[in-house]
Amino acid sequence: MGSQATKVALLFGGRSGEHEVSVRSAVSVAEGLAPRHDVLPVLVDPAGRWWLQDSSTPAPEGGRPVFLAPHPGDGGALRLFPGGEVAARPDVYFPVLHGPYGEDGTVQGLLELAAVPYVGSGVAASAAGMDKELMKALFAAAGIPQTPHRVLRRADLPRAGGLAAELGLPLFVKPANLGSSVGVSKVKTAAELPAALDAAFAYDLKVVVEKGVDAREMEVSVLGNEDARASLPGEILPDREFYDYDSKYSAESRTELRIPAPVDPATTQEIRDLGVRAFRAVDACGYARVDVLVERGSGRVLVNEINTIPGFTSISMFPKMWEATGLLYPDLLSRLVELGRERHAQRAALRTNYSK
């Protein structure tokens, strides 16, 4: 790439249980960006250290140790650790970090403090999108239909036994702050609930218990800032009880993806509308994937969750749904970089002092 190409620092890996998924997403994103951008892969290792890699293809290890100073005057430079010499000057940062310490507003906060353009949602939307309790509260405030649920902390465990009767079986038990279906269980009998809660509490201090709904699983991609629009939806036909980690990422997975989803035009439009409403409810920007349930029998559409940094592997739903809607992968990535820079310019123009 020539000197005029936009330098994109790709942050990937991370400190969460989704480290490996992030590495795979980053390889795919780097490949899609490479024709029009200078790609600077920055591996965030499981201990949280940053490594600037020399190749434009992200690798699961290696690189020079770097850091980003939370200082607006430094222009977003990546500096060698611990000496401080400038190693690179990215024009924009592209976090492809899934889960805590990457998708939850923490990295976004650092990027805001450094005053650099970056791809995707800001601090509040990222935090709300990662914390299922906050997300569901914002959906409820916006009048978005969702499944009945309860949130538990460890102190609530003594009363957890009544949830099966209260919500009805089956139940889904999930850590409040993790993605890729890590730590998620489907509970079919009241006797299975304690083990499911233990599994979820191993990953988080808060657990969400949702009423299971007999429904088709659909997803829709949303793209834009204030002018967000939704793609055609896709349907997931899991190869097991539900769309779990192995079903998503295992080479042996027989999960089927139908894009676009085979539903009537009215349901397609409702899913697209709810996708944009969910995006606005958490104040997302740039892009997100919204997961919905279409209840069998009634045809009701319920919003399950929003992912502010959706999976970006070559087989991930987010880019595939845009492709079906007419936006090819390299164009989608270029648009994401543009949206990040647009939003940064808008925020930089805001007044930071008060005078009459």
C-alpha positions in Angstrom: 0.0 0.0 0.0 1.2 3.5 -0.7 1.7 6.3 1.8 -1.8 7.7 1.0 -3.6 4.5 2.2 -5.4 4.8 5.6 -3.4 3.1 8.3 -5.7 0.8 10.3 -4.6 -0.6 13.6 -6.4 -3.9 14.0 -6.8 -4.7 17.7 -7.4 -8.4 18.2 -7.0 -11.3 20.6 -7.9 -9.9 24.0 -8.2 -11.0 27.6 -11.6 -12.8 27.3 -12.7 -16.4 26.8 -13.2 -15.4 23.1 -9.5 -14.8 22.3 -9.3 -17.5 19.7 -12.5 -16.4 17.9 -11.1 -12.8 17.8 -7.9 -14.0 16.2 -9.9 -15.8 13.5 -12.1 -12.7 12.9 -9.0 -10.5 12.6 -7.4 -12.6 9.9 -10.5 -12.3 7.8 -10.9 -8.5 8.5 -7.2 -7.9 7.6 -7.6 -9.8 4.3 -10.7 -7.7 3.4 -9.0 -4.4 4.4 -5.7 -5.1 2.7 -6.5 -4.0 -0.9 -7.4 -0.4 0.2 -5.7 0.1 3.6 -2.4 -0.4 5.4 -3.2 -3.0 8.0 -1.3 -2.9 11.3 -2.2 -5.9 13.4 -1.9 -5.4 17.1 -2.3 -8.6 19.1 -3.7 -8.2 22.7 -2.4 -11.2 24.5 -4.4 -13.1 27.2 -2.5 -11.0 29.8 -3.6 -7.8 28.2 -0.2 -6.8 26.7 -0.2 -5.2 23.2 2.1 -6.5 20.4 2.5 -4.7 17.1 3.1 -7.3 14.3 5.3 -6.7 11.2 3.2 -8.7 8.8 -0.2 -7.3 7.6 -1.7 -10.8 8.4 -2.6 -11.2 12.1 -0.8 -14.0 13.9 -1.7 -15.7 17.2 1.6 -14.7 18.7 4.6 -12.5 18.2 5.3 -8.8 17.6 6.9 -5.8 19.3 5.5 -4.7 22.7 3.6 -1.4 22.3 1.2 0.8 24.2 -1.3 3.7 23.4 -1.0 6.7 25.7 -4.4 8.1 26.8 -3.2 11.5 25.8 -5.1 13.5 23.1 -1.9 15.3 22.1 -0.1 12.2 21.0 -2.1 11.6 17.9 -2.9 8.0 18.6 0.7 6.8 18.2 1.6 3.3 19.1 4.8 3.5 21.2 7.3 0.8 22.0 7.1 -0.4 25.6 8.9 0.5 27.8 11.1 3.0 25.9 8.4 5.1 24.4 9.8 5.4 20.8 7.0 5.8 18.1 6.5 2.4 16.4 3.5 3.4 14.2 1.0 6.2 13.7 -2.4 4.6 12.8 -5.1 6.8 11.3 -7.9 4.7 12.8 -8.3 1.8 15.2 -10.4 -1.2 14.5 -11.2 -3.3 17.6 -12.0 -6.9 16.6 -12.1 -7.9 20.2 -15.0 -10.1 21.4 -16.2 -10.2 25.0 -14.9 -8.4 28.2 -11.9 -6.1 27.9 -12.6 -5.3 24.3 -16.3 -5.3 23.4 -17.5 -3.9 26.7 -16.4 -0.2 26.6 -13.0 -0.6 28.2 -10.9 -0.4 25.1 -13.3 2.2 23.7 -12.7 4.3 26.8 -8.9 4.2 26.1 -9.5 5.2 22.4 -11.7 8.1 23.5 -9.1 9.3 26.0 -6.4 9.1 23.3 -8.9 11.0 21.0 -8.4 8.7 18.0 -10.9 7.6 15.4 -12.1 4.0 15.9 -14.6 1.6 14.3 -17.8 0.7 16.1 -19.8 1.8 19.2 -18.7 4.1 21.9 -18.2 3.5 25.6 -21.9 3.5 26.8 -23.3 1.4 23.9 -20.4 -1.1 24.1 -20.9 -1.5 27.9 -24.7 -1.9 27.6 -24.3 -4.3 24.6 -22.0 -6.5 26.6 -24.0 -6.5 29.9 -27.2 -8.4 29.2 -28.9 -6.9 32.3 -28.3 -3.3 31.1 -29.1 -4.3 27.5 -32.5 -5.9 28.4 -33.4 -2.9 30.6 -32.8 -0.5 27.6 -34.8 -2.7 25.3 -37.6 -2.7 27.8 -37.5 1.1 28.1 -37.7 1.3 24.3 -40.7 -1.0 24.2 -38.8 -3.7 22.3 -40.4 -7.2 22.7 -38.2 -9.8 24.4 -38.5 -13.0 26.3 -39.3 -13.0 30.1 -36.1 -13.1 32.1 -34.5 -12.6 35.6 -31.0 -11.5 36.6 -29.3 -13.2 39.5 -26.2 -12.3 41.6 -24.6 -14.9 43.9 -26.6 -13.5 46.9 -29.8 -14.4 45.0 -29.0 -18.1 44.7 -31.2 -19.2 47.7 -34.3 -18.0 45.8 -33.2 -19.4 42.4 -35.1 -22.6 42.9 -38.4 -20.9 42.2 -37.4 -19.7 38.7 -38.4 -22.9 37.0 -42.0 -22.5 38.3 -42.0 -18.7 37.8 -40.7 -18.6 34.2 -41.6 -22.1 33.1 -39.3 -24.7 31.5 -37.1 -24.9 29.5 -34.8 -22.1 30.7 -31.6 -20.7 29.2 -28.9 -19.7 31.8 -26.2 -17.3 30.6 -23.3 -15.2 32.1 -24.4 -11.6 31.8 -21.2 -10.4 30.2 -20.0 -13.0 27.7 -20.6 -13.9 24.1 -20.1 -16.8 21.7 -22.4 -18.9 23.9 -19.6 -19.5 26.4 -21.0 -20.7 29.8 -24.6 -21.0 28.4 -26.8 -23.9 29.3 -30.3 -25.1 28.3 -32.2 -26.3 31.4 -35.0 -28.8 30.7 -35.8 -29.9 34.3 -35.6 -28.0 37.7 -33.0 -30.5 38.8 -30.6 -29.2 36.1 -30.8 -25.6 37.2 -28.1 -25.6 40.0 -25.4 -27.0 37.7 -26.3 -24.5 35.0 -26.1 -21.6 37.4 -22.7 -22.9 38.6 -21.4 -23.1 35.0 -22.5 -19.5 34.3 -21.3 -18.1 37.6 -17.8 -19.5 36.8 -17.6 -16.7 34.1 -19.4 -13.8 35.6 -20.7 -12.2 38.8 -24.2 -11.8 37.2 -26.3 -14.4 35.5 -29.3 -14.0 33.2 -32.0 -16.7 33.3 -34.4 -16.5 30.3 -37.6 -18.4 29.5 -37.0 -20.8 26.6 -39.2 -20.0 23.6 -40.1 -22.5 20.8 -38.7 -20.2 18.0 -36.7 -20.0 14.9 -33.3 -18.2 15.4 -32.7 -15.3 13.2 -30.1 -12.5 13.0 -29.9 -9.1 11.2 -26.9 -6.9 10.6 -27.1 -3.1 11.2 -24.8 -0.5 9.7 -24.5 3.2 10.0 -24.3 6.0 12.6 -27.4 8.2 12.9 -28.7 6.8 9.6 -28.5 3.2 10.6 -30.1 0.6 8.3 -30.6 -3.1 8.5 -29.6 -5.9 6.1 -31.8 -8.8 5.0 -32.1 -11.2 8.0 -30.5 -14.7 8.1 -31.7 -17.8 9.8 -29.6 -20.3 11.9 -30.5 -23.9 12.0 -28.3 -25.2 14.8 -26.9 -28.8 14.6 -27.7 -29.3 18.3 -30.1 -28.1 21.1 -29.1 -24.5 20.6 -26.5 -22.4 18.8 -23.6 -23.0 21.2 -19.9 -22.3 21.0 -19.0 -25.6 19.1 -22.0 -25.1 16.8 -20.7 -21.6 15.9 -17.0 -22.3 15.5 -16.2 -26.1 15.3 -14.9 -27.4 12.0 -17.3 -30.3 12.6 -20.3 -28.1 13.0 -23.2 -29.0 10.7 -25.1 -25.8 11.6 -26.9 -24.5 8.5 -27.2 -20.8 7.7 -30.0 -19.6 5.4 -29.4 -16.1 4.0 -31.7 -14.5 3.4 -34.0 -16.1 5.9 -37.0 -17.8 4.3 -39.8 -15.7 5.9 -42.6 -13.6 4.5 -42.0 -10.0 3.5 -43.8 -8.6 6.5 -41.7 -10.6 9.0 -38.6 -9.7 7.1 -39.5 -6.0 7.5 -40.4 -6.4 11.1 -37.0 -8.0 11.9 -35.2 -5.2 10.0 -37.1 -2.5 11.9 -36.5 -4.2 15.3 -32.8 -4.5 14.4 -32.6 -0.7 13.9 -34.7 0.0 17.0 -32.4 -2.2 19.2 -29.4 -0.5 17.7 -30.8 2.9 18.7 -32.0 1.7 22.1 -28.4 1.1 23.3 -27.1 4.1 21.3 -24.9 1.9 19.0 -23.0 3.3 16.1 -21.0 1.9 13.2 -22.3 -1.6 13.2 -23.9 -4.4 15.2 -25.6 -7.7 14.8 -29.0 -8.1 16.4 -30.2 -11.6 17.3 -34.0 -12.3 17.2 -36.4 -15.2 17.9 -39.4 -15.8 15.6 -41.9 -17.7 17.8 -43.3 -20.8 16.1 -47.1 -20.7 15.9 -47.6 -17.0 16.8 -45.0 -15.6 14.4 -44.1 -13.0 17.1 -40.6 -11.5 16.7 -38.6 -11.1 20.0 -35.2 -9.4 20.3 -32.7 -11.7 22.0 -29.6 -9.5 22.1 -27.3 -7.1 20.3 -23.6 -7.7 19.6 -21.6 -4.5 19.1 -18.6 -6.4 17.7 -20.1 -9.4 15.9 -18.0 -12.3 14.7 -16.1 -11.4 11.5 -14.7 -14.7 10.3 -15.2 -15.6 6.6 -18.3 -17.6 7.6 -19.8 -15.2 10.1 -23.4 -14.0 9.7 -22.7 -10.2 9.8 -20.8 -9.9 6.5 -22.8 -12.7 4.9 -26.1 -10.9 5.5 -24.7 -7.6 4.0 -23.4 -9.6 1.0 -27.0 -10.9 0.4 -28.2 -7.3 0.7 -25.8 -6.1 -2.0 -22.8 -4.9 0.0 -19.6 -6.9 -0.7 -17.1 -7.7 2.1 -14.3 -5.2 1.1 -16.9 -2.4 0.6 -18.4 -3.2 4.0 -15.1 -2.9 5.8 -14.2 0.3 4.0 -17.6 1.7 5.0 -16.9 0.7 8.7 -13.6 2.6 8.6 -15.4 5.7 7.1 -18.2 5.5 9.7 -15.6 5.5 12.5 -13.8 8.5 11.1 -17.1 10.3 10.5 -18.2 9.9 14.1 -14.8 11.0 15.4 -15.0 14.2 13.3 -18.5 14.9 14.6 -17.4 14.4 18.2 -14.2 16.5 17.8 -16.4 19.4 16.6 -18.4 19.5 19.8 -17.6 22.2 22.3 -15.7 21.2 25.4 -15.8 24.6 27.2 -18.7 26.7 28.3 -18.9 30.4 27.7 -21.8 32.8 27.2 
